[in-house]
């Protein structure tokens, strides 16, 4: 495992890590912390913030992540879309939230055209309706043709069926079930997809009548608030590439309101800096009508009031915290990423399906980590586990080490361990490996 900065490009979605051997205990199954000749199988699960090919770059020993499985908001992107993303960024190795970022830009553009204006306070009322009802279409050009022919659109995007609720978030989502191979890379052949949620929970109000076909106006300006630096920078490349690809596709089809869409890029940094605040100020000064980002729920919580308070639409491709569902955002906050309630259901289903009766949860102490942890725990209890069967801990991502948390997992000796976090997860996984309860074979 490398020391120092962990340079990674991973998804922020849910991922389960199937941990294999842990020598221990007695003939009845043993103890996870060694002794005797028994063998205990520990199922370790992660989430979208720590399951991607980039994670394997933090481990030099083959098999360190072998069998590690997980969940993350992910759909079958298809080779064509991934190839087009690689044309934008040839160095891409992961595609986390690329579909969600692409769809965010397309929906913003369609809503502005449908409203006949780049004023977010007007086109916000069209966003939800773009994702359900009307005539189905799967790309901007086809949807624009429907609008220009006087019809209403139902955009089914790269990231799934969408179908937004009244709160401006997906009523259902595609969740990828992933697994690492012996080479510490994701095994594409082992990937499955499940749909969670219910389209019946989508909104029913399709919004106001569309503006007359061919309406022109001032150019739509879209800013991005995506992680280029900081401890979330591993999430940036696929999101940045997808935003550029979407704008290229929109403009190739004629743009919005008769004008090319303008893209102004910006860095969200992380919660340890004020980078996001500075970037938002710059984007607002640049005249952004909508801002795509941030990736981190915690970062979004630091800037959502500034963005929506300025009458600008914020559209996150990766925020999963359920705090945003009822947030007082003046109707200007939307997301293509599913809320934690949907990912947590898929994660809990995986844990139960693997036959685990006791579960330890190690979660990053922020709105993302604690929200996903709580929802996963609640789903596990609904599935039949008791409070005593689950130990949930939070940790500081800036901590010097995670020895204490790892030791608590050793002492609890669970059937499964869930790790909810970002790049610091590699150090936790290494600690679990060192204690014989990690994913190492």
NUKETI-511251 format. One line per field, with one value per residue (C-alpha): chain; x, y, z. Coordinates in steps of 0.05 Angstrom, whole numbers, plus 32768, in hexadecimal, padded with zeros to 4 digits. Each point is the difference from the previous one (the first is absolute). Last residue first. Example, Ala and Ser with C-alpha at 12.3 -4.5 7.8 and 13.67 -1.06 7.14 Angstrom:
% NUKETI-511251
c: c(A  A)
xx: c(8111  7FE5)
yy: c(7FEB  7FBB)
zz: c(808F  800D)
This chain:
% NUKETI-511251
c: c(A  A  A  A  A  A  A  A  A  A  A  A  A  A  A  A  A  A  A  A  A  A  A  A  A  A  A  A  A  A  A  A  A  A  A  A  A  A  A  A  A  A  A  A  A  A  A  A  A  A  A  A  A  A  A  A  A  A  A  A  A  A  A  A  A  A  A  A  A  A  A  A  A  A  A  A  A  A  A  A  A  A  A  A  A  A  A  A  A  A  A  A  A  A  A  A  A  A  A  A  A  A  A  A  A  A  A  A  A  A  A  A  A  A  A  A  A  A  A  A  A  A  A  A  A  A  A  A  A  A  A  A  A  A  A  A  A  A  A  A  A  A  A  A  A  A  A  A  A  A  A  A  A  A  A  A  A  A  A  A  A  A  A  A  A  A  A  A  A  A  A  A  A  A  A  A  A  A  A  A  A  A  A  A  A  A  A  A  A  A  A  A  A  A  A  A  A  A  A  A  A  A  A  A  A  A  A  A  A  A  A  A  A  A  A  A  A  A  A  A  A  A  A  A  A  A  A  A  A  A  A  A  A  A  A  A  A  A  A  A  A  A  A  A  A  A  A  A  A  A  A  A  A  A  A  A  A  A  A  A  A  A  A  A  A  A  A  A  A  A  A  A  A  A  A  A  A  A  A  A  A  A  A  A  A  A  A  A  A  A  A  A  A  A  A  A  A  A  A  A  A  A  A  A  A  A  A  A  A  A  A  A  A  A  A  A  A  A  A  A  A  A  A  A  A  A  A  A  A  A  A  A  A  A  A  A  A  A  A  A  A  A  A  A  A  A  A  A  A  A  A  A  A  A  A  A  A  A  A  A  A  A  A  A  A  A  A  A  A  A  A  A  A  A  A  A  A  A  A  A  A  A  A  A  A  A  A  A  A  A  A  A  A  A  A  A  A  A  A  A  A  A  A  A  A  A  A  A  A  A  A  A  A  A  A  A  A  A  A  A  A  A  A  A  A  A  A  A  A  A  A  A  A  A  A  A  A  A  A  A  A)
xx: c(7F70  8002  7FBB  8009  7FF6  8046  8018  8030  7FC9  7FD2  8036  800B  7FB6  8001  803C  7FDC  7FC1  8025  7FEF  7FB5  7FD3  7FCE  8020  7FCE  8019  7FDE  7FFC  8014  803A  7FEC  8047  8020  7FD0  8012  8049  7FF5  7FE1  8039  8036  7FE2  803D  8017  7FB7  7FEC  7FC6  7FE4  7FDA  7FB9  7FED  7FC4  7FFA  7FC7  7FE4  7FEC  7FD0  7FDE  8004  7FC0  7FFD  7FE3  803D  802E  7FD9  8008  804A  8008  7FDA  8029  8042  7FED  7FEE  803D  8031  7FE2  7FF0  8046  8022  801A  7FE0  8019  7FC5  8004  7FCC  7FE7  7FD3  801D  7FE2  801B  7FB8  7FFD  803D  7FEA  7FBA  8020  802A  7FC4  7FD5  8038  8007  7FB7  7FFB  8042  7FE0  8009  8031  7FDE  7FF9  7FD7  8003  7FDB  7FBC  800E  8034  7FE0  801C  7FCC  8022  8045  800C  7FF9  804A  800E  8022  8021  7FE6  7FED  7FD5  7FFF  7FD3  8012  7FD1  8038  7FE3  8004  804B  8013  7FD1  801A  8049  8014  7FCC  801B  8045  7FE3  7FD9  8040  7FFB  7FEE  7FE7  7FE4  7FF2  7FC8  7FF4  804A  800D  804C  7FF7  7FD7  8036  8036  7FD9  7FF2  804A  8013  7FCD  8016  8049  7FF3  802A  7FFA  7FBB  801C  8017  7FC3  8029  7FE0  7FF0  7FD8  7FD9  7FDA  7FC4  8001  7FC6  7FBC  7FDC  802B  8035  7FF7  800A  804C  7FF8  7FDB  8030  803E  7FDF  7FF3  8047  801D  7FD4  8011  804B  7FFC  7FD7  802D  803F  7FE8  7FF1  8049  8006  7FD8  803B  8010  8005  7FD6  7FBF  7FC5  7FDB  7FEE  7FE0  7FCA  7FF1  7FC2  8005  7FCC  7FC2  7FDF  7FBD  8001  7FBF  7FD4  800D  7FEB  7FC2  800E  8017  7FF8  7FDC  7FFD  803F  8022  7FEF  7FE0  8045  8013  8043  8038  8016  8036  803F  8035  804B  8027  8017  801B  802F  8016  804B  8028  8024  7FDD  7FBD  7FD5  7FB4  7FC7  7FB5  7FE9  7FC2  7FCD  7FD3  7FB8  7FD9  803B  8007  7FDD  7FD9  7FBE  801C  802A  7FF5  804A  7FFB  804A  8043  8009  7FBD  7FB6  7FE6  7FB4  7FF2  7FC3  7FEC  7FFD  802B  803B  7FF9  8001  803D  8023  7FF5  801E  803D  8009  8002  7FD3  7FB9  7FBC  7FC3  7FDB  7FFE  8040  8045  7FF6  7FC6  802F  802A  7FC8  7FF2  804B  7FFB  7FE3  802C  8039  7FFB  801E  7FBE  7FCE  7FE7  8007  8044  8017  7FE5  8022  8043  7FFB  7FEB  803B  8032  7FE7  7FFE  804A  8010  7FD5  801F  8046  7FEF  8038  8021  8043  8042  7FFF  8044  7FE7  7FD5  7FD0  8009  7FFC  7FBA  7FEB  801B  7FD9  7FC0  800B  8015  7FBE  7FF1  7FDF  7FE6  8021  7FEF  8032  7FFF  8038  802C  8046  8012  8049  8011  8047  8003  803E  802C  800D  7FC1  7FED  7FF7  7FC7  7FD5  8007  7FDA  7FC2  7FDE  800F  7FD0  7FC8  7FF9  8025  7FF1  802C  7FE6  802A  800D  801B  8032  8010  8047  800A  8012  7FF0  7FDA  7FC2  7FEE  7FED  7FC9  7FE9  8043  8022  801B  8023  801A  7FDD  7FF4  7FD2  7FE6  7FC7  8002  7FBE  7FFE  7FD3  8009  8036  8029  804B  803C  8039  8040  800A  8031  8034  800B  7FF2  7FE5)
yy: c(7EF6  8049  801F  8012  7FDA  7FE4  8039  801B  7FFB  8029  8035  7FFF  800A  803B  801F  7FF7  801F  8042  800A  8006  7FE3  7FCB  7FBF  7FC8  7FC4  7FBC  7FC1  8029  7FF4  8039  8001  8002  8037  8027  7FF6  801E  803E  8008  7FF6  8034  802B  8049  8016  8030  7FD5  8002  7FBF  7FEA  7FBD  7FD3  7FBD  7FD4  7FBE  8021  802E  7FC2  7FE3  7FED  8023  803F  8001  7FFC  8038  802D  7FF2  8011  8041  8014  7FF0  8024  803F  7FFC  7FFA  8033  8035  7FF9  7FD1  7FCC  7FBD  7FBE  7FCF  7FBC  7FCC  7FC0  7FCC  7FFF  7FCF  801F  8014  8029  8029  8008  8017  8032  801E  8004  8022  802F  8017  8014  8023  8022  802D  7FEF  802A  8029  803B  8040  8040  803F  7FF7  8039  7FD3  7FF2  7FB9  7FC8  7FCD  8020  7FE2  7FBB  8001  7FE4  803A  7FE5  8021  8041  8035  8046  8033  804A  8032  801D  7FDF  7FBE  8006  8020  7FD3  7FC1  8012  7FDD  7FC9  7FF0  7FF3  7FCF  7FDB  7FF8  8001  8049  800A  8019  804B  8022  8046  8011  804A  8001  8024  7FC5  7FD0  8027  8003  7FB6  7FF2  8027  7FDB  7FBD  800E  8012  7FC5  7FC3  7FF1  7FEC  8021  8015  8015  8027  7FFD  8032  7FE0  802C  7FE2  8013  802E  7FF6  7FFB  7FC4  7FE0  7FEA  7FB5  8005  8032  7FCE  7FC7  802A  8017  7FB8  7FEA  8037  7FEE  7FB7  800C  802A  7FCB  7FC7  8026  801E  7FC8  7FF2  804A  7FF2  8008  8044  8019  7FFC  7FF0  801C  8042  8009  803D  8001  803F  8000  8034  8038  7FF2  7FD7  7FDC  7FCB  7FDF  802D  7FFB  7FC0  7FFE  8001  7FC4  7FB5  7FFA  7FB6  7FF8  7FBC  7FD0  7FCF  7FF9  7FD6  7FF9  7FD0  7FE5  7FCB  7FFA  7FC9  8003  7FBF  8002  8047  7FE7  803F  8003  7FE6  7FCE  7FC5  801D  8035  7FFC  802F  8004  803D  8025  801B  8033  800F  803E  8029  8046  8043  8001  7FF5  7FBE  7FF8  7FC9  7FF0  7FC3  7FF1  8022  800A  8022  7FF4  8045  8004  8039  802A  800F  803E  7FE7  802A  7FDE  7FBA  8014  8018  7FBC  7FDC  802E  7FFD  7FB4  7FC8  8014  7FEC  8029  8022  7FE9  7FFC  801F  8044  800B  8005  8037  802D  8029  800F  8022  8040  800F  7FE4  8038  7FE5  8008  7FDE  7FD2  7FC2  8017  800C  7FBD  7FDC  801F  7FF1  7FB8  7FF6  801C  7FD4  7FC3  8005  8006  7FC4  7FD6  8012  7FF2  7FCE  7FF1  7FE4  7FF9  8042  8014  800D  803A  801C  7FC6  7FD3  801B  7FED  7FBA  7FFA  8015  7FCD  7FC8  8002  8026  7FC5  8028  8015  801A  7FD7  7FBD  7FD2  7FC3  7FEF  7FBB  8012  8042  7FF0  7FC8  8019  8029  8048  801F  804A  7FF8  7FCF  803A  801F  7FC6  8013  7FF3  8032  803B  7FD8  7FD2  7FC9  7FBA  7FCF  7FB8  7FDC  7FB6  7FE0  7FC8  7FD3  7FE9  801F  8048  803E  8041  7FEC  7FCB  7FBA  7FDE  7FCB  7FDD  8038  8043  8020  8008  8034  7FEF  801F  8045  8010  804C  8021  8041  803B  803C  8035  7FE7  7FFB  8023  7FFA  8020  7FEC  8033  7FE3  7FB5  7FCE  7FBB)
zz: c(800B  8015  8008  8049  8041  800B  802B  7FCC  7FCC  802B  8007  7FB4  7FF7  8030  7FDB  7FBE  801C  8006  7FB7  800D  8035  8015  8014  8010  8027  7FFE  802B  803C  8031  802F  801C  7FBB  7FEB  803D  7FEF  7FBC  801F  8031  7FCB  7FD1  7FF7  8000  7FFC  7FC8  7FE9  8048  800F  800C  801F  7FF7  8024  7FE8  801B  8042  7FDB  7FE4  7FBA  7FDD  7FBC  8020  802D  7FC3  7FDE  803D  8003  7FB6  8009  803D  7FDE  7FC0  8027  802D  7FC7  7FD1  8035  801F  8030  7FCF  8011  801C  8005  8023  7FED  8022  7FDF  7FBA  7FCE  7FC0  7FED  803F  7FEE  7FB8  8014  8031  7FC8  7FD0  8035  8014  7FB8  7FFD  8044  7FF4  7FCC  7FB6  7FD8  7FCA  802E  8005  8028  7FEA  801F  8030  8021  8044  8006  8003  7FD3  8009  8045  7FE0  7FF1  7FBB  7FDC  7FC0  7FC1  8024  7FDF  801D  7FDE  8009  8021  802B  803E  7FDA  7FF8  8043  8027  7FDE  800E  8041  7FFA  7FBB  801E  8032  7FCA  7FD8  7FB4  7FFD  7FCE  7FBD  8006  7FDB  7FE4  8006  7FF5  8008  8043  8017  7FEA  8024  8041  7FFA  7FF6  803E  802A  7FE5  800E  8049  8018  802D  7FE3  7FBC  7FBF  7FD7  7FC2  7FC7  7FB6  7FD9  7FC6  7FCF  7FDB  7FB6  7FEE  7FDE  8042  8012  7FD4  7FB8  8004  8001  803A  802B  7FEE  8011  8041  8013  7FF0  802A  803C  7FF7  7FFF  803F  8024  7FEA  8016  8042  8031  800F  8013  8040  802F  7FE4  7FB8  7FC0  8024  7FD8  8003  7FB8  7FE0  7FCB  7FD9  7FD4  7FC9  7FFC  7FD9  7FC9  7FFD  7FCA  8015  802A  804B  8021  802C  804A  8029  7FF7  8043  8012  8028  8004  8038  7FD0  7FE0  803C  8022  7FF0  7FBD  7FFF  7FD6  7FFF  7FF8  8003  7FB7  800B  8036  8025  8009  803B  7FD3  8022  7FEC  8020  8001  7FEE  8009  7FD9  8017  7FCE  801F  8011  8013  7FE9  801F  7FF9  8041  7FDB  7FE9  7FC1  7FCD  7FF2  7FD2  8004  8004  7FB4  7FFC  7FF8  7FED  7FFD  7FD1  7FF0  7FB8  7FD4  7FC8  8019  8044  7FE1  7FD5  803F  8021  7FC5  7FFF  804B  8005  801A  7FED  801A  7FEE  8039  8047  802A  8005  7FDF  8031  803A  7FE0  7FE5  803F  8006  7FBC  801D  803C  7FD8  7FCD  7FBF  7FDD  7FD1  8037  7FD5  7FE9  8048  8017  7FC7  8010  804A  7FF1  7FD1  8032  8039  7FD2  7FF1  804A  8012  7FC9  8016  8049  8006  7FBD  8014  7FD9  7FDB  7FE3  7FB9  8019  7FCC  7FD0  803D  800D  7FBA  800B  8041  7FDC  7FC8  8030  8025  803F  8024  803A  8040  8045  8028  8022  8015  7FFB  8017  7FE4  7FFA  8020  8018  7FCD  7FDD  802F  7FEB  801D  7FF9  7FB5  800F  8016  7FBB  7FE2  8027  8042  8037  7FFD  7FE0  803B  8026  8019  8026  8005  8035  7FF7  803F  8000  803A  8010  8043  800F  7FD9  8007  7FDA  8034  7FF0  7FD9  8031  7FFA  8025  7FEE  7FC8  7FBB  7FD7  7FB7  7FCC  8002  7FD1  7FF7  7FF1  7FD9  8004  7FD6  7FFD  7FC9  7FFE  7FE2  8030  8017  8048  801B  802F  8005  7FCA  8011)
